Amino acid sequence: MPASTVPVSFSCRSCHAVPAVCIRSTEVRLSPSNSRYSSPAPHAPDRIPVLHHQPAVRLGDLRPGDIWVDNDHAATTREVLDHLAAAGARRIALHCGFGDEYYTYAVTRAYLRWCAERGSTPLLIPFEPEDAAGHAFDRAFLGRDADAVYSLYDPGGRQVLAAAARHGLRVLDQLLLVCASEDPAYAQGDPAVSAVTLRPGVIGETAVASLVALLESPRTAVPGQLTVAAGLTVRASSRAASAAPPGAFPVKPL
């Protein structure tokens, strides 16, 4: 059966979504009225591989036989946190927790482990898509509880900048920031914001190539995760040279 005759579902949600993809064998009913086949021929399959964007596959929903194309979120989280710590950050807040996606779960788990290894107190700040003014940061910024933020969603960086401006905090001097985003505008701001790319284009290409391979040779397909490396681009908002001098941004004792 030619791959071009197989219907493929690839759903996407919003700019808050992350680009992980699951390839899952899905049961279908073939008939002249609902299929691109001219008739339900004897060789037509009862199950076909279907692409699912990550929000369609929630935490704990992976099944045996799935092919999961994603980033190594634990490794990326450690890279970002180590970078912020090397730049002078002592209390790094994680801007996270939107929905029940595996992405936010995996990053949060890696963050908590990183904090535990260093004896640091975790600071989780919930992300809300409509919180343009960044009010979720009010308590932490008012009490000077954080000197760095790693935000997991595209609007989060702008929310941090808005909250910092309202509280009179200077990014570069008093607050370090890294945001996971594909938005090129973050490179043009003042300050330019350090960003993590999850490489959605590469994830999509890998998923499609895996789907084609599965269709052409289903018996040789190996289920499991295919990892696409994320990338950290360091800009002014998190460079060591911009870290505050001792005493410029006091924080509570650990």
C-alpha angles and dihedrals in degrees: 000000000000115000090231091069094059117097112231126200117206110167126187129190118192144305087288092063124096122226104241115135133203124202110206134174106240130192115243135182113224122206136143090260100052106024138072087225113098089228139355093267118194092250094053110113125244090214130038132185112259129190116233123190111229099260087063089061110056131193110299094012098104113116136201109278096030119132108215120198111194147124126271094254095181093055093045092049092052091048092054095044093047089049093052092046091051088051090058104268116148102173112039117186122206115219101206149106104103108157127318099298118145089234097066091041094053094046093046092050091051091047093051091049091049091051093047092052090055099038091244124149110243118235114197117187116191117236118227117185094215096048095103093157092053097236089160086075097051097098095043095045095042091053093040088236095147134045096179138028132203107197118196101201134059099247090047096082092056090047091054092049091049093049093046091052092051091051095044095246118149116221106221093029105042108010134038121208139193122174131189103231145132092208111122089202090079088069091055100051131101100269102024107231123231109238141196116216117204089198097234092179092057091045090052093048091048092049094050092047090050091049092051091048090050092051093048097044112012095168093060096049113115115211121222139075125327107200125217114192116239119218133226116209110195116214136164096290093071107022118130091234090063096052115119119261116248111293095011093107109021118200132192116272115271 
